[in-house]
Amino acid sequence: MKRLIEVFKSPKVFILSAFLIWESYLFLIEILSPFILRRTYLGATPWFNFDGVHYLEIVKFGYFNYVQAFFPLFPILIKGWATILSNNYLIATFIIVYFFAIVTVFTFWKLIKIDYPARIASWSLIFLFFFPSSFFLVSAYTESLFLALIFLSFYSARKEKFLLAAVFGALASATRIVGVLILPSILMELYKSRKSKIRDYVIALSLIPSGAVFYMTYLWIKFGDPLLFVHVQPGFGAGRSGGDIILLPQVIYRYIKIFITVPWSNYDYWIALLEISMFIFASLLIYIAYKKGIRRSYILFSILALILPTLTGTFSSIPRYALVAFVIFPTLALIQNRFLRYTILIVGLLIETIISAFFLRGYFVS
């Protein structure tokens, strides 16, 4: 037993072991879910549901109706690897997803370790794995790529490698529009650094939004609309506006109407409840993070990343977007009450089990 404990004192062994245990659990859910839910999945495999289908369409056929909502870096990487693998898009996607999932967990641990002991960094990682929507990190979605780039950008900035931070930020903004929102946080890190120069500010301001700017330029040239990724949103039927900004009170009012008018036996009722609950939970944890003095640049990015999607008029996909508001995980790790800590872990794992099983059988969950 002592030897086992000593082995897990190695951060690399702990992180990799935790990742493999978590992935094995998700694999078990995949095996058992068909016996519980009879509905079939939508994609080439259960892990390619919903957005995964659209990303493969982009890789195979390029941009056409509605798929302009999805930013280009992820499909570009899939296309590149598929070329090497004789156009095997599935294997190419899994290589990218799992590679960046591993980069995500290792970089996240190292980022938290800058400010806190290894114990807190490890608990932060455990809360990430137990988060209800964490299974998207190994789905055919951009979560693993995007979070890896965000963590690499923050980590580079904390090590005062601001050019590298800007490059990772630019790649993040070519993955999702939310990537642009890391800019004010990197500027905060520049302001705190004693080594920063005016040149570093110019690099950050020009490079970080460039990924999104290049994609918008492409949309303008090919389709005549640089904001097409926003304007096509209503085509996905998630209640998102195609350009009008909807403020948070109106979004909350819409959800109150859902709870009043939609029967609780309806599947959409429970998805709406999951969405608004995750928004409230993440918002509360961000506030607690502020009170606990967690790094302000992390808090700023988490607030912006959580609020931006709601401006389309819905909390749809908030359970997944809340992953990006990563300050919630070290906040949970700082909980001293063991009963509360383990209760949150158990509830998180239970919800993750349920919604991942539904996702793997073709139900929209986030």
LOZA-255875 format. One line per 4 residues: number of its first residue (from 1); for each residue x, y, z of N, C-alpha, C. Coordinates in steps of 0.2 Angstrom, whole numbers, plus 2048, in hexadecimal, padded with zeros to 3 digits. Example, Ala and Ser with C-alpha at 12.3 -4.5 7.8 and 13.67 -1.06 7.14 Angstrom:
2
1> 842 7E4 827 83E 7EA 827 842 7F0 827  840 7F5 823 844 7FB 824 840 800 827
***
This chain:
366
1> 804 7FA 800 800 800 800 804 806 800  80A 806 804 80E 80C 804 811 80E 7FD  813 808 7FA 816 809 7F3 811 80C 7EE  80B 80A 7EF 805 80D 7EB 805 814 7EC
5> 805 816 7F2 804 81D 7F4 80A 821 7F2  810 81E 7F2 816 822 7F0 815 823 7E8  813 81E 7E5 812 81E 7DD 80E 824 7DB  808 825 7DF 803 82A 7DD 806 831 7E0
9> 80B 831 7E3 80E 838 7E5 811 83B 7DF  813 837 7DA 815 83A 7D4 810 83D 7D0  810 844 7CF 80A 847 7CB 809 844 7C5  80E 842 7C1 80C 840 7BA 808 839 7BB
13> 80A 835 7BF 807 82E 7C0 800 830 7C3  7FF 834 7C7 7F8 836 7CA 7F4 838 7C4  7F6 83D 7C0 7F2 840 7BB 7F0 83B 7B6  7F5 837 7B4 7F4 832 7AF 7EF 82D 7B1
17> 7F0 82B 7B7 7EC 825 7BA 7E5 828 7BB  7E4 82E 7BD 7DD 831 7BE 7DA 831 7B7  7DE 833 7B2 7DB 834 7AC 7D8 82D 7A9  7DC 828 7AA 7DB 821 7A8 7D5 81E 7AB
21> 7D5 81F 7B2 7CF 81D 7B6 7C8 820 7B3  7C9 827 7B3 7C3 82B 7B0 7C1 828 7A9  7C6 828 7A5 7C4 825 79E 7C1 81E 79E  7C4 81A 7A2 7C1 813 7A3 7BA 813 7A5
25> 7B8 818 7AA 7B1 818 7AC 7AD 81B 7A6  7AF 81F 7A2 7AB 822 79D 7AA 81C 798  7AF 818 797 7AF 812 792 7AA 80D 795  7A9 80C 79B 7A4 808 79E 79D 80B 79D
29> 79C 811 79E 796 814 79C 794 813 795  799 814 791 797 813 789 795 80B 788  798 807 78C 796 800 78B 78F 7FE 78D  78D 801 793 787 800 797 781 804 794
33> 783 80A 791 77D 80E 78F 778 80B 78A  77A 807 786 775 804 781 770 800 784  772 7FD 78A 76D 7F8 78E 768 7FC 792  769 803 793 765 807 797 761 80C 792
37> 764 80E 78D 761 813 788 761 810 781  75B 80F 77E 75B 80C 778 75C 810 772  75C 816 773 75D 81B 76D 764 81B 76B  765 81B 764 76C 81B 761 76F 821 761
41> 776 821 760 77A 828 760 779 82A 759  77C 830 758 77B 834 751 782 833 74D  787 833 750 78E 833 74D 790 82D 74B  796 82D 748 79A 826 746 79B 822 74C
45> 79C 825 752 79D 821 758 799 825 75D  797 822 763 794 826 768 797 82C 76A  79E 82D 769 7A1 833 76B 7A1 838 766  79E 837 760 79D 83C 75B 796 83F 75A
49> 793 83F 760 78C 842 75F 78C 849 75E  787 84C 75B 785 853 75B 78B 857 758  78F 85B 75B 794 85F 758 799 85B 755  79B 855 757 79F 850 754 79D 84F 74D
53> 797 84E 74C 794 84D 745 796 853 740  795 859 743 796 85F 73F 79E 860 73E  7A2 85E 742 7A9 85F 741 7AB 85A 73C  7A9 854 73C 7AB 850 736 7A8 852 730
57> 7A2 855 730 79F 858 729 7A4 85D 727  7A7 861 72B 7AB 867 729 7B1 864 726  7B4 85F 729 7BA 85C 727 7B9 858 720  7B4 855 71F 7B3 852 719 7B0 856 713
61> 7AC 85B 715 7A9 85F 70F 7AA 866 710  7AE 869 715 7AF 870 715 7A9 873 719  7A9 87A 719 7A4 87E 71C 79E 87F 717  798 87E 71A 792 87F 716 78C 881 71B
65> 786 880 719 781 883 71D 781 881 725  781 886 729 781 885 730 787 883 734  78B 87F 731 791 87D 734 797 882 735  795 888 732 79A 88E 733 79A 890 73B
69> 795 88D 73F 795 88F 746 79B 88C 749  79F 887 746 7A4 884 749 7AB 886 746  7AF 888 74B 7B6 88B 749 7BB 886 746  7C0 888 743 7C3 884 73E 7C9 880 741
73> 7CC 881 747 7D2 87E 749 7D1 877 74A  7CC 875 74D 7CB 86E 74E 7CA 86A 748  7C6 86C 743 7C5 868 73D 7CC 868 739  7CF 86D 739 7D6 86E 736 7DB 868 738
77> 7DB 868 73F 7DF 862 742 7DD 85B 740  7D6 85A 740 7D4 854 73E 7D6 852 737  7D5 857 733 7D6 856 72C 7DE 855 72B  7E2 858 72E 7E9 857 72E 7EB 850 730
81> 7E9 84E 736 7EA 847 738 7E7 842 734  7E1 843 731 7DD 83E 72D 7E1 83D 726  7E5 842 724 7E9 841 71E 7EE 83D 71F  7F1 83D 725 7F7 838 727 7F4 831 728
85> 7EE 831 72A 7EB 82A 72C 7E6 827 726  7E8 829 720 7E4 827 71A 7DC 828 71B  7DB 82F 71D 7D4 831 71E 7D0 82E 723  7D3 82B 728 7CF 828 72D 7CE 82E 732
89> 7C8 831 731 7C6 837 735 7C5 835 73D  7C2 82F 73E 7C0 82D 745 7C7 82D 749  7CB 829 746 7D2 828 74A 7D5 82F 74B  7D5 833 746 7D8 839 746 7D5 83E 74B
93> 7CF 83D 74C 7CB 841 751 7CD 83F 758  7CD 838 759 7CE 836 75F 7D6 837 762  7DA 837 75D 7E1 839 75E 7E2 840 761  7DE 844 75D 7DF 84C 75F 7DB 84D 766
97> 7D5 84A 767 7D1 84B 76D 7D5 848 773  7D8 842 773 7DB 83F 778 7E2 842 77A  7E5 844 775 7EC 848 776 7EB 84E 77A  7E6 852 777 7E4 859 77B 7E1 858 781
101> 7DD 852 782 7DA 851 789 7E0 850 78E  7E5 84C 78C 7EB 84B 790 7EF 851 792  7F0 855 78C 7F3 85C 78D 7EF 860 792  7E8 860 791 7E4 864 796 7E5 862 79D
105> 7E5 85C 79F 7E5 85A 7A6 7EC 85B 7A9  7F1 85A 7A5 7F8 85B 7A7 7F9 863 7A8  7F7 867 7A3 7F8 86E 7A4 7F4 871 7A9  7EE 86F 7AA 7EA 871 7AF 7ED 870 7B6
109> 7EF 86A 7B7 7F2 869 7BD 7F8 86D 7BF  7FC 86E 7BA 802 873 7BA 800 87A 7BB  7FB 87C 7B8 7F9 883 7B9 7F6 884 7C0  7F2 880 7C3 7F0 881 7CA 7F6 880 7CF
113> 7FA 87C 7CD 800 87B 7D2 804 881 7D2  804 886 7CE 808 88C 7CF 806 890 7D5  7FF 890 7D7 7FD 893 7DC 7FB 88F 7E2  7FA 889 7E1 7F8 885 7E7 7FC 87E 7E8
117> 7FC 87B 7ED 800 875 7EE 7FD 86F 7E9  801 86A 7E9 7FF 865 7E4 7F9 861 7E6  7F7 861 7EC 7F1 85E 7EF 7EB 862 7EC  7EB 869 7EC 7E5 86D 7E9 7E5 86C 7E1
121> 7EB 86B 7DE 7EB 86A 7D7 7E8 864 7D5  7EA 85E 7D9 7E7 858 7D8 7DF 858 7D9  7DD 85B 7DE 7D6 85B 7E0 7D2 85F 7DA  7D5 864 7D7 7D2 868 7D2 7D1 863 7CC
125> 7D6 85F 7CB 7D6 85B 7C5 7D0 855 7C6  7D0 853 7CC 7CA 84E 7CE 7C3 851 7CD  7C3 857 7CF 7BC 85B 7CE 7BB 85C 7C7  7C0 85D 7C3 7BF 85E 7BB 7BD 857 7B9
129> 7BF 851 7BB 7BD 84B 7B8 7B6 849 7BA  7B4 84B 7C0 7AE 84A 7C3 7A8 84F 7C1  7AA 854 7BD 7A6 859 7BB 7A1 856 7B6  79A 857 7B6 795 854 7B2 797 853 7AB
133> 79A 859 7A8 79B 859 7A1 7A2 858 79F  7A6 855 7A3 7AD 854 7A1 7AE 84F 79C  7A9 84A 79B 7AA 845 796 7AB 849 78F  7A9 84F 78E 7AA 852 787 7B1 853 786
137> 7B6 852 78B 7BD 853 78A 7BF 84D 785  7BC 847 785 7BE 842 781 7B8 840 77C  7B4 845 77A 7AF 845 775 7B2 848 76F  7AF 848 769 7B1 84B 763 7AE 852 763
141> 7B0 856 768 7AF 85D 769 7B6 861 76A  7B5 867 76B 7BB 86B 76B 7BE 86C 772  7BA 869 777 7BB 86A 77E 7C3 869 780  7C5 863 77E 7CC 862 780 7D1 866 77D
145> 7D0 867 776 7D5 86C 773 7D5 873 776  7CF 876 777 7CE 87C 779 7D0 87D 780  7CF 879 784 7D1 87A 78B 7D9 879 78C  7DC 874 788 7E3 874 787 7E6 87A 785
149> 7E4 87D 780 7E6 884 77E 7E5 889 783  7E0 88A 786 7DF 88F 78B 7E3 88E 791  7E4 888 794 7E9 886 799 7F0 887 797  7F2 886 791 7F9 887 78F 7FA 88F 78E
153> 7F5 892 78C 7F6 89A 78C 7F7 89D 793  7F2 89B 797 7F3 89D 79E 7FA 89B 7A1  7FC 895 7A0 802 892 7A3 808 896 7A1  808 897 79A 80D 89B 797 80D 8A2 79A
157> 808 8A5 79B 807 8AC 79D 80A 8AC 7A4  808 8A7 7A8 80B 8A7 7AF 812 8A6 7B0  815 8A3 7AB 81C 8A2 7AA 820 8A8 7A6  81B 8AD 7A5 81E 8B3 7A2 821 8B2 79B
161> 81E 8AD 797 81F 8AB 790 819 8AE 78C  819 8B4 78B 813 8B8 789 812 8B6 781  817 8B6 77E 816 8B4 777 813 8AD 776  815 8A9 77A 812 8A2 779 80B 8A2 77C
165> 80A 8A6 781 803 8A7 783 7FE 8A9 77E  801 8AE 77A 7FD 8B1 775 7FC 8AC 76F  801 8A8 76D 800 8A3 768 7FB 89E 76A  7FB 89C 770 7F6 897 772 7EF 89A 773
169> 7EF 8A1 775 7E8 8A4 775 7E5 8A5 76E  7EA 8A6 769 7E8 8A7 762 7E5 8A0 75F  7E8 89B 761 7E5 894 75F 7DF 893 762  7DE 895 769 7D8 894 76C 7D2 898 769
173> 7D4 89E 766 7CF 8A2 763 7CD 8A0 75C  7D1 89B 75A 7D0 898 753 7CC 891 754  7CB 890 75B 7C7 88A 75D 7C0 88B 75F  7BF 891 763 7B9 893 765 7B9 89A 766
177> 7B4 89E 765 7B4 8A5 765 7B5 8A7 76D  7B4 8A3 771 7B5 8A4 778 7BD 8A5 77A  7C1 8A2 775 7C8 8A3 776 7CA 8AA 776  7C7 8AE 772 7C8 8B5 772 7C8 8B8 779
181> 7C4 8B6 77E 7C3 8B8 784 7C9 8B7 789  7CE 8B4 787 7D4 8B3 78B 7D8 8B9 78B  7D7 8BD 786 7DB 8C3 785 7DB 8C8 78B  7D6 8CA 78E 7D6 8CE 794 7DA 8CB 79A
185> 7D9 8C4 79A 7DD 8C1 7A0 7E4 8C1 79F  7E6 8C0 798 7ED 8C0 797 7F0 8C7 798  7EC 8CC 796 7EE 8D3 798 7EF 8D4 79F  7EB 8D1 7A3 7EB 8D2 7AA 7F2 8CF 7AD
189> 7F4 8C9 7AA 7FA 8C6 7AC 800 8CA 7A9  7FF 8CD 7A4 805 8D1 7A1 806 8D7 7A6  800 8DA 7A8 800 8E0 7AD 804 8DE 7B4  802 8D8 7B6 805 8D5 7BC 80D 8D4 7BC
193> 80F 8D2 7B5 816 8D0 7B4 81B 8D6 7B5  820 8D5 7B8 825 8DA 7B8 82A 8DA 7B2  829 8D4 7AE 82D 8D4 7A8 82A 8D6 7A2  823 8D8 7A2 820 8D9 79C 822 8E0 799
197> 821 8E0 792 823 8E6 78F 81D 8E8 78A  81D 8EE 788 818 8F0 783 817 8EC 77D  81D 8E9 77B 81D 8E4 776 818 8DE 777  818 8DC 77D 814 8D6 77F 80D 8D8 77F
201> 80B 8DE 781 804 8E0 780 802 8E0 779  806 8E3 775 804 8E3 76E 803 8DC 76B  808 8D7 76C 808 8D0 76A 801 8CD 76C  7FF 8CE 773 7F9 8CB 775 7F3 8CE 772
205> 7F3 8D4 771 7ED 8D8 76E 7EC 8D6 767  7F2 8D5 763 7F1 8D3 75C 7F1 8CC 75B  7F4 8C7 75F 7F4 8C0 75D 7EE 8BD 760  7EC 8BE 766 7E7 8BA 769 7E0 8BA 765
209> 7DE 8BF 763 7D7 8BF 75F 7D8 8BD 758  7DF 8BC 756 7E0 8BB 74E 7DD 8B4 74C  7DC 8AF 750 7D9 8A9 74E 7D2 8AA 74C  7CE 8AE 750 7C7 8AF 74E 7C7 8B4 749
213> 7CB 8B9 748 7CB 8BE 743 7CC 8BA 73C  7D1 8B6 73C 7D2 8B2 736 7CC 8AE 733  7C9 8AB 738 7C3 8A7 736 7BD 8AC 734  7BC 8B1 737 7B7 8B6 735 7B9 8B9 72E
217> 7BF 8BA 72D 7C1 8BC 726 7BF 8B7 721  7C1 8B1 723 7BF 8AB 71E 7B7 8AB 71D  7B3 8AC 722 7AC 8AC 721 7AA 8B2 71D  7AD 8B8 71E 7AB 8BE 71A 7AD 8BD 713
221> 7B3 8BA 711 7B5 8B9 70A 7B0 8B4 707  7AF 8AE 70A 7AB 8A9 707 7A4 8A9 707  7A1 8AC 70D 79A 8AC 70E 797 8B3 70E  79C 8B8 70F 79A 8BF 70F 797 8C1 716
225> 799 8BE 71B 796 8BF 722 79B 8BD 727  79F 8C2 72A 7A4 8C0 72E 7A2 8BD 735  79B 8BF 736 798 8BC 73D 793 8B7 73B  795 8B3 736 790 8AD 734 790 8A8 73A
229> 795 8A7 73D 796 8A2 743 791 8A4 748  78F 8AA 749 789 8AC 74D 782 8AC 74A  782 8AE 744 77C 8AE 740 778 8A8 73F  77C 8A2 73E 77A 89C 73D 777 898 743
233> 779 89B 749 777 897 74F 770 895 750  76B 899 74E 764 897 74E 762 890 74A  766 88F 745 766 889 741 767 882 745  769 883 74B 76B 87C 74F 765 87B 754
237> 760 87F 754 75A 87E 758 75B 87E 760  760 881 762 761 881 76A 75F 888 76D  75B 88C 769 758 892 76C 75D 898 76C  762 897 768 767 89D 768 765 8A2 763
241> 766 8A8 765 765 8AE 760 76A 8AE 75B  769 8B1 755 76E 8B1 750 771 8B8 74F  772 8BB 755 775 8C1 755 773 8C6 75A  76D 8C6 75C 76A 8CA 761 76D 8C8 768
245> 76F 8CD 76C 772 8CC 772 76C 8CB 778  76C 8C6 77B 766 8C5 780 76A 8C5 787  768 8C9 78B 76B 8CA 792 768 8C5 797  76C 8C4 79C 76B 8BE 7A0 764 8BE 7A4
249> 762 8C4 7A6 75B 8C4 7A9 756 8C1 7A4  756 8C2 79E 751 8C0 799 752 8B8 798  758 8B6 798 75A 8AF 797 757 8AB 79D  758 8AE 7A3 755 8AB 7A9 74D 8AA 7A9
253> 74A 8B0 7A7 743 8B0 7A6 741 8AB 7A1  744 8AA 79C 743 8A4 797 743 89D 79A  747 89C 79F 748 896 7A2 742 895 7A7  740 89A 7AA 73B 89A 7AF 734 898 7AB
257> 734 89B 7A5 72E 899 7A1 72E 891 79F  734 88F 79E 735 888 79C 732 884 7A2  734 885 7A8 733 881 7AE 72B 882 7B0  728 887 7AD 721 888 7AF 71D 885 7A9
261> 71F 885 7A3 71B 882 79E 71C 87B 79B  723 879 79C 725 872 79A 723 86D 79F  720 868 79E 71F 862 7A3 726 85F 7A6  726 85E 7AC 72C 85B 7AF 72E 854 7AC
265> 729 851 7A9 72A 84B 7A6 72E 84B 79F  72E 851 79C 731 853 796 739 853 797  73C 850 792 744 850 792 747 857 792  744 85B 78E 746 862 78E 746 866 794
269> 741 864 799 741 867 79F 747 866 7A3  749 85F 7A3 74F 85D 7A7 755 860 7A4  756 861 79E 75C 864 79B 75C 86B 79D  756 86F 79C 756 876 79E 758 876 7A6
273> 756 872 7AA 758 872 7B1 75F 871 7B2  762 86C 7AE 769 86B 7AE 76D 871 7AC  76B 874 7A7 76E 87A 7A4 76E 880 7A9  769 882 7AC 768 888 7B0 76C 886 7B7
277> 76B 880 7B9 76F 87E 7BF 776 87E 7BF  779 87C 7B9 780 87C 7B8 782 884 7B8  77E 888 7B5 780 88F 7B4 780 892 7BB  77B 891 7BF 77B 893 7C6 781 891 7CA
281> 782 88A 7CA 788 887 7CD 78E 88A 7CB  790 88B 7C5 796 88D 7C3 797 895 7C5  791 898 7C4 791 8A0 7C6 793 8A0 7CE  790 89C 7D2 791 89C 7D9 799 89A 7DB
285> 79B 896 7D7 7A2 894 7D8 7A7 899 7D6  7A5 89D 7D1 7AA 8A2 7CE 7AA 8A8 7D4  7A4 8A9 7D7 7A4 8AE 7DC 7A8 8AC 7E2  7A7 8A5 7E4 7AB 8A3 7E9 7B3 8A3 7E8
289> 7B4 8A2 7E2 7BB 8A2 7DF 7BE 8A9 7E0  7BA 8AE 7DF 7BC 8B5 7E0 7BD 8B7 7E8  7B8 8B4 7EC 7B9 8B5 7F3 7BF 8B2 7F6  7C1 8AC 7F3 7C7 8A8 7F5 7CD 8AB 7F2
293> 7CD 8B0 7EE 7D3 8B3 7EB 7D7 8AF 7E6  7D3 8AB 7E3 7D6 8A7 7DD 7D8 8AC 7D7  7DD 8AB 7D4 7E0 8AF 7CF 7DA 8B3 7CB  7DB 8B9 7CB 7D6 8BE 7C8 7D5 8BC 7C0
297> 7DB 8BB 7BD 7DB 8BA 7B5 7D7 8B4 7B4  7D7 8AF 7B8 7D3 8A8 7B7 7CC 8AA 7B8  7CA 8AE 7BD 7C3 8B0 7BF 7C0 8B4 7B9  7C4 8B9 7B6 7C1 8BD 7B1 7C0 8B8 7AB
301> 7C4 8B4 7A9 7C3 8B0 7A3 7BD 8AB 7A4  7BD 8A9 7AA 7B7 8A4 7AC 7B0 8A8 7AB  7B0 8AE 7AE 7AA 8B2 7AE 7A8 8B3 7A6  7AD 8B5 7A2 7AB 8B7 79B 7A9 8B1 797
305> 7AD 8AB 799 7AB 8A5 795 7A4 8A2 797  7A2 8A3 79D 79B 8A1 79F 796 8A5 79D  797 8AC 79D 792 8B1 79B 791 8B1 793  796 8B1 78F 796 8B2 788 790 8AD 785
309> 790 8A7 786 78B 8A3 783 784 8A4 785  783 8A7 78A 77C 8A9 78C 779 8AF 789  77E 8B3 785 77B 8B9 782 778 8B7 77B  778 8B0 77A 774 8AE 774 76D 8AC 776
313> 76B 8AD 77D 764 8AD 77F 763 8A6 782  768 8A2 784 766 89B 786 76C 899 78B  76A 894 78F 770 891 793 771 88A 790  76F 889 78A 771 883 786 778 882 786
317> 77A 87C 787 781 87A 787 785 87D 78D  782 880 792 786 883 797 789 87E 79B  786 878 79C 78A 872 7A0 791 871 79D  791 871 796 798 870 793 79C 876 793
321> 799 87C 792 79D 882 792 7A0 884 799  79D 881 79E 79F 883 7A5 7A6 87F 7A6  7A8 87A 7A2 7AE 877 7A3 7B4 87D 7A2  7B2 881 79D 7B7 886 79B 7B8 88C 7A1
325> 7B3 88C 7A5 7B4 891 7AB 7B7 88D 7B0  7BE 88C 7AF 7C2 887 7B3 7C3 889 7BA  7C2 88F 7BC 7C4 891 7C2 7BF 88D 7C7  7BA 88A 7C5 7B5 887 7CA 7B9 881 7CD
329> 7BE 87E 7C9 7C1 878 7CC 7C6 879 7D2  7CA 87E 7D1 7CE 87F 7D7 7CA 882 7DD  7C4 885 7DB 7C0 887 7E1 7BD 881 7E4  7BB 87C 7E1 7B8 876 7E4 7BE 873 7E8
333> 7C4 873 7E5 7C9 86F 7E8 7CB 873 7EF  7C9 879 7F0 7CB 87D 7F6 7C6 87B 7FC  7C1 878 7FA 7BC 876 7FF 7BF 872 805  7BE 874 80B 7C1 871 811 7BD 86B 814
337> 7B6 86C 813 7B1 867 816 7B1 861 812  7B4 85B 815 7B4 855 811 7AD 853 80F  7A8 853 813 7A2 851 811 79F 854 80B  7A0 85B 80B 79D 85F 805 7A1 85D 7FF
341> 7A8 85D 800 7AC 85B 7FA 7AA 855 7F7  7A9 84F 7FB 7A8 849 7F8 7A1 849 7F5  79C 84C 7F8 795 84D 7F6 795 850 7EF  799 855 7EE 799 858 7E7 79C 854 7E2
345> 7A1 850 7E4 7A4 84B 7E0 79F 846 7DE  79C 843 7E2 797 83D 7E1 791 840 7DD  78F 846 7DE 789 849 7DA 78B 84A 7D3  792 84D 7D3 794 84E 7CC 795 848 7C8
349> 798 843 7CB 799 83C 7C8 792 839 7C5  78D 83A 7CA 787 837 7C8 784 83A 7C2  784 841 7C2 781 845 7BC 785 843 7B6  78C 843 7B7 790 841 7B1 78E 83B 7AE
353> 78D 836 7B2 78B 82F 7B0 785 82F 7AC  780 833 7AF 779 833 7AB 77A 837 7A5  77C 83D 7A5 77C 841 79E 781 83E 799  787 83B 79B 78B 838 796 788 832 793
357> 784 82E 797 780 828 794 77B 82B 78F  778 830 791 773 833 78C 776 836 786  77C 839 787 77F 83C 781 782 836 77C  784 831 77F 787 82B 77B 781 828 778
361> 77B 829 779 775 826 776 771 82B 772  774 831 770 772 835 76B 76D 83A 76E  76D 83B 775 769 841 778 76D 847 779  76A 84D 777 76D 853 779 76E 854 780
365> 773 856 783 774 857 78A 778 85E 78B  77C 860 786 77F 866 787 782 869 781
***
